[in-house]
């Protein structure tokens, strides 16, 4: 095939973020190249955005980029976190669509042909969802419960069991660029845009090598971000519950006073109900103040107007 004909083929982008993935990046590259090799009607670019890895990940990325000019690398100035860097990477896609996947091999590159087929059938979004996972059964239960709750209280219908792995049409990416979201809950944001989507189910394999970057804080961050970004239910529920508790407390207090007046000598107030009630209300106040703080923190993030990522270097762009 001549270079002129090759250049006329439409381009698709494959995006993967990395952070200390020296044990997985070469296999990821090999599996992607093997998967896309039979798809001859498209050109492909592979974009890796590295979040300031401290192991040999960047060294390996440079070696691959030296031998494959379609392999493009963005090196961040520092670690910009698990939300901002992957999102920024998707926005850098140059193709008619961007296929996003994790670099830890838990998102199988072998699904790419099926994802492209569904996109060619007219879907602007094709999301790979994992109703089953080889990981912890307890964690899977918590994840499913979270998405059920989020779907119930959210202003939109969220794609359940999605990890972000999937295809985003260039039209969707252009809309994301217009929004200029500083700290996005990607799985909710794409649903908020209202584009036609389809899903592909897969069983997520467990991580074979390397250390997971998810911990309690990152999972809490993503979970709370999804609720705060797409639902006012928590803060309204807090106001309603506060009203109900206040009304209930007033009635109980009134009943206590009446009983004390009627049975002055035999009806004791008792200190235990007062202590239990006091600590209960203090606990509720902490919860509700924290919820308000989350919403205020979200407003604060928007007002700072900081860049998603500051790049240190680009390779093969």
TORLO-910772 format. One record per residue (C-alpha): x, y, z; residue number from 1. Coordinates in pm, 1 decimal, m for minus. Example, Ala and Ser with C-alpha at 12.3 -4.5 7.8 and 13.67 -1.06 7.14 Angstrom:
BEGIN
+----------+----------+----------+-----+
!        u !        v !        w !   i !
+----------+----------+----------+-----+
!   1230.0 !   m450.0 !    780.0 !   1 !
!   1367.0 !   m106.0 !    714.0 !   2 !
+----------+----------+----------+-----+
This chain:
BEGIN
+----------+----------+----------+-----+
!        u !        v !        w !   i !
+----------+----------+----------+-----+
!      0.0 !      0.0 !      0.0 !   1 !
!    137.3 !    341.9 !    m96.2 !   2 !
!    197.0 !    616.8 !    160.6 !   3 !
!    m62.8 !    834.3 !    m15.6 !   4 !
!   m333.5 !    567.6 !     26.8 !   5 !
!   m224.3 !    502.7 !    385.3 !   6 !
!   m260.2 !    869.8 !    475.1 !   7 !
!   m614.5 !    879.8 !    331.7 !   8 !
!   m739.6 !    623.7 !    581.8 !   9 !
!   m935.5 !    771.0 !    875.2 !  10 !
!   m756.9 !    790.1 !   1209.0 !  11 !
!   m866.5 !    634.6 !   1538.1 !  12 !
!   m699.6 !    713.0 !   1870.1 !  13 !
!   m625.2 !    473.4 !   2155.4 !  14 !
!   m563.1 !    642.9 !   2491.0 !  15 !
!   m414.4 !    492.9 !   2805.9 !  16 !
!   m291.7 !    670.3 !   3121.8 !  17 !
!      9.3 !    534.2 !   3310.1 !  18 !
!    158.2 !    572.7 !   3654.2 !  19 !
!    430.0 !    330.7 !   3762.2 !  20 !
!    325.3 !     59.8 !   3514.6 !  21 !
!    671.0 !    m62.9 !   3410.6 !  22 !
!    558.4 !   m425.8 !   3439.5 !  23 !
!    254.5 !   m385.4 !   3212.8 !  24 !
!    322.8 !   m122.8 !   2947.7 !  25 !
!    511.6 !   m341.4 !   2699.8 !  26 !
!    248.8 !   m615.1 !   2709.7 !  27 !
!    m23.3 !   m352.0 !   2671.1 !  28 !
!    149.9 !   m215.6 !   2360.4 !  29 !
!    202.9 !   m562.5 !   2209.8 !  30 !
!   m158.2 !   m666.6 !   2268.0 !  31 !
!   m294.8 !   m342.4 !   2122.7 !  32 !
!    m76.4 !   m371.8 !   1810.3 !  33 !
!   m170.8 !   m736.4 !   1764.1 !  34 !
!   m540.6 !   m654.0 !   1800.6 !  35 !
!   m547.6 !   m361.3 !   1557.4 !  36 !
!   m318.3 !   m521.5 !   1295.0 !  37 !
!   m606.7 !   m692.4 !   1105.6 !  38 !
!   m813.3 !   m367.8 !   1100.2 !  39 !
!   m672.8 !   m221.3 !    778.9 !  40 !
!   m939.3 !     42.2 !    704.7 !  41 !
!   m814.9 !    274.5 !    979.6 !  42 !
!   m489.6 !    428.1 !   1085.2 !  43 !
!   m429.2 !    418.2 !   1459.4 !  44 !
!   m242.4 !    638.4 !   1701.8 !  45 !
!   m167.4 !    519.6 !   2053.5 !  46 !
!   m144.9 !    802.8 !   2306.6 !  47 !
!      1.5 !    730.4 !   2649.0 !  48 !
!    m24.1 !   1002.9 !   2911.1 !  49 !
!    216.1 !    938.9 !   3197.4 !  50 !
!    143.8 !   1092.2 !   3537.4 !  51 !
!    508.2 !   1145.8 !   3639.3 !  52 !
!    594.6 !    779.4 !   3699.5 !  53 !
!    881.6 !    719.0 !   3939.0 !  54 !
!    980.5 !    374.6 !   3809.4 !  55 !
!   1105.4 !    276.1 !   3462.7 !  56 !
!    774.4 !    346.4 !   3285.9 !  57 !
!    897.0 !    661.0 !   3109.3 !  58 !
!   1215.0 !    488.0 !   2994.9 !  59 !
!   1009.5 !    205.5 !   2840.8 !  60 !
!    771.6 !    455.1 !   2678.8 !  61 !
!   1064.2 !    633.3 !   2512.2 !  62 !
!   1202.8 !    306.1 !   2374.1 !  63 !
!    867.2 !    211.1 !   2222.3 !  64 !
!    820.7 !    561.1 !   2080.5 !  65 !
!   1164.1 !    543.3 !   1913.2 !  66 !
!   1065.2 !    238.7 !   1708.7 !  67 !
!    696.4 !    326.8 !   1646.7 !  68 !
!    606.7 !    681.4 !   1541.8 !  69 !
!    236.0 !    613.2 !   1583.5 !  70 !
!    306.5 !    562.7 !   1954.1 !  71 !
!    273.2 !    905.8 !   2114.8 !  72 !
!    362.9 !   1000.1 !   2467.8 !  73 !
!    267.9 !   1288.1 !   2696.4 !  74 !
!    479.4 !   1325.3 !   3009.7 !  75 !
!    316.7 !   1527.6 !   3286.7 !  76 !
!    506.9 !   1781.1 !   3494.0 !  77 !
!    388.0 !   1608.1 !   3810.9 !  78 !
!    125.6 !   1358.8 !   3924.4 !  79 !
!   m203.1 !   1536.9 !   3854.4 !  80 !
!   m416.8 !   1261.1 !   4001.0 !  81 !
!   m638.2 !    978.4 !   3886.2 !  82 !
!   m918.4 !   1205.7 !   3757.6 !  83 !
!   m751.2 !   1490.5 !   3571.4 !  84 !
!   m475.5 !   1312.1 !   3380.8 !  85 !
!   m685.3 !   1038.9 !   3210.9 !  86 !
!   m950.9 !   1295.3 !   3117.9 !  87 !
!   m689.3 !   1526.5 !   2969.3 !  88 !
!   m549.2 !   1234.9 !   2769.9 !  89 !
!   m887.5 !   1168.6 !   2607.5 !  90 !
!   m910.8 !   1534.6 !   2505.8 !  91 !
!   m580.3 !   1503.7 !   2314.4 !  92 !
!   m717.7 !   1246.0 !   2067.7 !  93 !
!   m683.4 !   1344.2 !   1702.1 !  94 !
!   m892.9 !   1064.4 !   1550.2 !  95 !
!  m1257.1 !   1026.5 !   1451.3 !  96 !
!  m1299.0 !    852.6 !   1785.1 !  97 !
!  m1094.0 !    780.7 !   2096.0 !  98 !
!  m1076.9 !    440.1 !   2261.5 !  99 !
!   m983.7 !    479.0 !   2627.1 ! 100 !
!   m848.6 !    195.5 !   2841.2 ! 101 !
!   m648.6 !    148.1 !   3158.5 ! 102 !
!   m284.2 !     46.3 !   3131.0 ! 103 !
!   m298.3 !   m224.2 !   3400.0 ! 104 !
!   m434.0 !   m486.4 !   3153.1 ! 105 !
!   m766.0 !   m506.6 !   3334.9 ! 106 !
!   m932.2 !   m358.6 !   3024.8 ! 107 !
!   m871.5 !   m620.1 !   2750.9 ! 108 !
!   m743.5 !   m460.8 !   2425.9 ! 109 !
!   m895.4 !   m757.5 !   2242.3 ! 110 !
!  m1236.7 !   m587.5 !   2274.5 ! 111 !
!  m1129.0 !   m305.6 !   2040.5 ! 112 !
!  m1266.7 !   m461.7 !   1716.5 ! 113 !
!  m1608.6 !   m521.2 !   1875.8 ! 114 !
!  m1610.9 !   m167.9 !   2015.0 ! 115 !
!  m1533.7 !    m25.0 !   1669.9 ! 116 !
!  m1808.3 !   m236.5 !   1510.4 ! 117 !
!  m2070.3 !    m89.5 !   1742.8 ! 118 !
!  m1940.5 !    263.6 !   1677.9 ! 119 !
!  m1970.8 !    204.0 !   1303.1 ! 120 !
!  m2337.6 !    116.2 !   1362.3 ! 121 !
!  m2402.1 !    474.3 !   1468.6 ! 122 !
!  m2334.1 !    487.6 !   1842.5 ! 123 !
!  m2142.1 !    794.5 !   1959.2 ! 124 !
!  m2043.9 !    615.7 !   2278.3 ! 125 !
!  m1959.1 !    248.5 !   2321.8 ! 126 !
!  m1886.1 !    158.9 !   2682.5 ! 127 !
!  m1739.1 !   m168.2 !   2806.6 ! 128 !
!  m1911.3 !   m262.7 !   3132.5 ! 129 !
!  m1806.2 !   m523.9 !   3384.8 ! 130 !
!  m2107.1 !   m687.3 !   3553.9 ! 131 !
!  m1858.4 !   m945.2 !   3681.0 ! 132 !
!  m1501.2 !   m913.9 !   3800.1 ! 133 !
!  m1234.4 !  m1154.9 !   3914.1 ! 134 !
!  m1159.8 !   m927.9 !   4208.8 ! 135 !
!  m1301.4 !   m925.9 !   4561.4 ! 136 !
!  m1666.4 !  m1032.6 !   4588.8 ! 137 !
!  m1719.8 !   m781.0 !   4869.8 ! 138 !
!  m1579.3 !   m497.7 !   4658.3 ! 139 !
!  m1796.5 !   m600.6 !   4361.7 ! 140 !
!  m2104.1 !   m591.6 !   4585.9 ! 141 !
!  m2015.3 !   m243.4 !   4714.4 ! 142 !
!  m1951.1 !   m117.3 !   4360.2 ! 143 !
!  m2284.9 !   m247.3 !   4232.7 ! 144 !
!  m2466.4 !   m104.5 !   4534.6 ! 145 !
!  m2304.5 !    233.6 !   4478.8 ! 146 !
!  m2410.5 !    249.2 !   4114.3 ! 147 !
!  m2765.9 !    147.8 !   4200.9 ! 148 !
!  m2784.2 !    426.5 !   4458.7 ! 149 !
!  m2622.7 !    678.5 !   4223.3 ! 150 !
!  m2866.9 !    586.9 !   3946.2 ! 151 !
!  m3162.1 !    636.1 !   4183.1 ! 152 !
!  m3058.7 !    974.3 !   4323.0 ! 153 !
!  m2886.3 !   1120.7 !   4017.7 ! 154 !
!  m3041.9 !   1376.3 !   3783.5 ! 155 !
!  m2937.5 !   1147.7 !   3496.2 ! 156 !
!  m2922.6 !    773.6 !   3428.2 ! 157 !
!  m2563.1 !    656.8 !   3475.2 ! 158 !
!  m2414.6 !    360.8 !   3285.6 ! 159 !
!  m2379.6 !     93.6 !   3552.6 ! 160 !
!  m2059.5 !   m109.6 !   3592.4 ! 161 !
!  m1866.4 !    125.2 !   3362.4 ! 162 !
!  m1499.9 !    199.2 !   3433.0 ! 163 !
!  m1458.6 !    452.7 !   3153.0 ! 164 !
!  m1319.8 !    185.0 !   2919.7 ! 165 !
!  m1476.7 !    235.9 !   2579.3 ! 166 !
!  m1503.7 !    453.0 !   2270.7 ! 167 !
!  m1580.9 !    824.2 !   2258.1 ! 168 !
!  m1672.4 !    975.6 !   1922.2 ! 169 !
!  m1491.2 !   1294.8 !   1818.7 ! 170 !
!  m1823.2 !   1479.9 !   1844.1 ! 171 !
!  m1849.6 !   1381.3 !   2210.6 ! 172 !
!  m1491.3 !   1490.7 !   2275.3 ! 173 !
!  m1558.3 !   1830.3 !   2117.6 ! 174 !
!  m1849.8 !   1880.1 !   2355.5 ! 175 !
!  m1629.1 !   1782.5 !   2649.8 ! 176 !
!  m1375.7 !   2045.3 !   2542.6 ! 177 !
!  m1647.0 !   2312.6 !   2542.7 ! 178 !
!  m1754.7 !   2224.1 !   2896.6 ! 179 !
!  m1403.0 !   2276.7 !   3040.8 ! 180 !
!  m1471.9 !   2054.9 !   3339.1 ! 181 !
!  m1188.4 !   2098.0 !   3595.6 ! 182 !
!  m1249.8 !   1775.8 !   3790.9 ! 183 !
!  m1492.9 !   1557.3 !   3595.6 ! 184 !
!  m1681.1 !   1244.5 !   3688.7 ! 185 !
!  m1641.6 !   1112.4 !   3335.8 ! 186 !
!  m1892.6 !    827.7 !   3364.3 ! 187 !
!  m2167.0 !   1071.1 !   3460.4 ! 188 !
!  m2059.6 !   1356.5 !   3235.9 ! 189 !
!  m2090.9 !   1157.6 !   2913.6 ! 190 !
!  m2441.5 !   1045.0 !   3015.2 ! 191 !
!  m2535.2 !   1404.9 !   3088.9 ! 192 !
!  m2459.8 !   1495.4 !   2725.3 ! 193 !
!  m2737.6 !   1262.2 !   2610.4 ! 194 !
!  m2562.3 !   1087.3 !   2321.9 ! 195 !
!  m2680.4 !    751.5 !   2192.0 ! 196 !
!  m2469.0 !    472.9 !   2344.0 ! 197 !
!  m2429.9 !     98.2 !   2350.0 ! 198 !
!  m2247.9 !   m133.2 !   2590.5 ! 199 !
!  m2027.8 !   m440.7 !   2571.8 ! 200 !
!  m2006.3 !   m672.9 !   2870.4 ! 201 !
!  m1680.6 !   m829.8 !   2979.7 ! 202 !
!  m1543.0 !  m1004.4 !   3285.8 ! 203 !
!  m1271.6 !   m784.0 !   3427.6 ! 204 !
!   m955.2 !   m984.1 !   3498.2 ! 205 !
!   m765.3 !   m927.1 !   3819.9 ! 206 !
!   m440.0 !   m735.7 !   3810.2 ! 207 !
!   m157.0 !   m978.8 !   3738.5 ! 208 !
!    144.4 !   m751.9 !   3789.9 ! 209 !
!    218.7 !   m427.0 !   3963.0 ! 210 !
!     40.1 !   m254.1 !   4248.3 ! 211 !
!   m309.1 !   m113.4 !   4210.4 ! 212 !
!   m328.2 !    265.1 !   4231.5 ! 213 !
!   m675.7 !    250.0 !   4383.8 ! 214 !
!   m702.0 !    287.2 !   4758.9 ! 215 !
!   m975.7 !    390.9 !   4998.9 ! 216 !
!   m920.1 !    760.5 !   4933.0 ! 217 !
!   m923.9 !    737.5 !   4551.6 ! 218 !
!  m1235.2 !    519.3 !   4555.5 ! 219 !
!  m1405.3 !    754.3 !   4802.6 ! 220 !
!  m1302.2 !   1050.1 !   4585.3 ! 221 !
!  m1456.9 !    898.1 !   4271.9 ! 222 !
!  m1769.0 !    786.5 !   4459.1 ! 223 !
!  m1833.5 !   1122.3 !   4623.9 ! 224 !
!  m1749.2 !   1307.6 !   4301.1 ! 225 !
!  m2018.3 !   1111.1 !   4116.9 ! 226 !
!  m2281.9 !   1201.3 !   4376.5 ! 227 !
!  m2186.5 !   1567.4 !   4416.9 ! 228 !
!  m2152.8 !   1626.7 !   4041.6 ! 229 !
!  m2487.2 !   1483.6 !   3940.2 ! 230 !
!  m2725.0 !   1498.1 !   4234.4 ! 231 !
!  m2863.9 !   1749.2 !   4484.6 ! 232 !
!  m3036.5 !   1468.6 !   4671.7 ! 233 !
!  m2788.7 !   1441.7 !   4965.3 ! 234 !
!  m2815.0 !   1805.7 !   5066.3 ! 235 !
!  m3192.1 !   1810.0 !   5021.6 ! 236 !
!  m3225.0 !   1486.1 !   5214.7 ! 237 !
!  m3017.6 !   1643.7 !   5492.9 ! 238 !
!  m3255.7 !   1939.6 !   5509.8 ! 239 !
!  m3561.8 !   1712.3 !   5512.9 ! 240 !
!  m3413.1 !   1480.6 !   5775.0 ! 241 !
!  m3316.0 !   1779.7 !   5987.5 ! 242 !
!  m3675.5 !   1904.6 !   5974.7 ! 243 !
!  m3815.2 !   1560.3 !   6067.5 ! 244 !
!  m3569.1 !   1514.9 !   6354.3 ! 245 !
!  m3645.9 !   1862.9 !   6482.5 ! 246 !
!  m4020.0 !   1799.0 !   6472.9 ! 247 !
!  m3979.1 !   1457.1 !   6636.7 ! 248 !
!  m3756.0 !   1599.5 !   6909.6 ! 249 !
!  m4010.2 !   1874.3 !   6981.0 ! 250 !
!  m4291.3 !   1618.4 !   7015.3 ! 251 !
!  m4083.4 !   1390.6 !   7240.5 ! 252 !
!  m3985.0 !   1686.8 !   7455.5 ! 253 !
!  m4348.0 !   1796.7 !   7481.9 ! 254 !
!  m4455.3 !   1444.1 !   7583.0 ! 255 !
!  m4178.7 !   1431.3 !   7847.4 ! 256 !
!  m4291.9 !   1762.8 !   7996.0 ! 257 !
!  m4656.4 !   1656.2 !   8007.2 ! 258 !
!  m4568.3 !   1320.8 !   8171.4 ! 259 !
!  m4343.8 !   1495.2 !   8422.2 ! 260 !
!  m4618.7 !   1741.9 !   8514.6 ! 261 !
!  m4872.1 !   1462.0 !   8555.8 ! 262 !
!  m4640.3 !   1215.9 !   8736.2 ! 263 !
!  m4406.8 !   1460.2 !   8905.5 ! 264 !
!  m4275.2 !   1227.3 !   9175.1 ! 265 !
!  m4265.2 !    895.5 !   8987.4 ! 266 !
!  m4154.6 !    988.3 !   8631.0 ! 267 !
!  m3773.6 !   1046.4 !   8604.3 ! 268 !
!  m3621.2 !   1232.8 !   8311.3 ! 269 !
!  m3313.1 !   1007.0 !   8306.5 ! 270 !
!  m2969.4 !   1106.0 !   8178.6 ! 271 !
!  m2921.4 !    818.8 !   7930.4 ! 272 !
!  m3175.7 !    945.2 !   7669.0 ! 273 !
!  m3015.8 !   1289.5 !   7683.1 ! 274 !
!  m2663.1 !   1155.1 !   7623.4 ! 275 !
!  m2770.8 !    919.8 !   7343.1 ! 276 !
!  m2973.0 !   1193.0 !   7175.1 ! 277 !
!  m2688.2 !   1442.7 !   7208.9 ! 278 !
!  m2430.0 !   1217.6 !   7042.7 ! 279 !
!  m2679.6 !   1116.4 !   6773.3 ! 280 !
!  m2742.6 !   1477.7 !   6677.9 ! 281 !
!  m2369.5 !   1560.3 !   6689.2 ! 282 !
!  m2300.3 !   1271.2 !   6451.1 ! 283 !
!  m2570.4 !   1388.8 !   6211.9 ! 284 !
!  m2432.4 !   1742.3 !   6219.9 ! 285 !
!  m2086.5 !   1617.9 !   6123.5 ! 286 !
!  m2231.8 !   1422.2 !   5832.0 ! 287 !
!  m2439.2 !   1713.5 !   5703.1 ! 288 !
!  m2158.8 !   1965.9 !   5747.6 ! 289 !
!  m1930.1 !   1731.2 !   5553.2 ! 290 !
!  m2185.1 !   1710.7 !   5271.1 ! 291 !
!  m2207.0 !   2088.6 !   5255.9 ! 292 !
!  m1826.6 !   2097.6 !   5256.2 ! 293 !
!  m1816.1 !   1861.7 !   4955.7 ! 294 !
!  m2044.6 !   2091.0 !   4755.6 ! 295 !
!  m1845.5 !   2397.9 !   4859.5 ! 296 !
!  m1522.8 !   2216.8 !   4767.9 ! 297 !
!  m1666.6 !   2146.6 !   4422.9 ! 298 !
!  m1745.9 !   2516.6 !   4377.8 ! 299 !
!  m1394.2 !   2602.6 !   4497.3 ! 300 !
!  m1241.1 !   2368.2 !   4237.9 ! 301 !
!  m1436.3 !   2538.2 !   3959.2 ! 302 !
!  m1341.7 !   2887.3 !   4076.0 ! 303 !
!   m965.8 !   2814.8 !   4078.5 ! 304 !
!   m954.8 !   2784.8 !   3697.5 ! 305 !
!   m637.6 !   2576.1 !   3705.2 ! 306 !
!   m526.3 !   2366.2 !   3405.2 ! 307 !
!   m615.8 !   1998.3 !   3401.3 ! 308 !
!   m252.8 !   1905.2 !   3338.8 ! 309 !
!     77.7 !   2081.2 !   3275.9 ! 310 !
!    288.6 !   1887.7 !   3026.4 ! 311 !
!    660.8 !   1838.9 !   3058.8 ! 312 !
!    719.7 !   1679.0 !   2720.2 ! 313 !
!    548.0 !   1539.2 !   2411.3 ! 314 !
!    692.2 !   1262.0 !   2199.1 ! 315 !
!    595.6 !   1178.6 !   1837.3 ! 316 !
!    320.2 !   1439.4 !   1814.2 ! 317 !
+----------+----------+----------+-----+
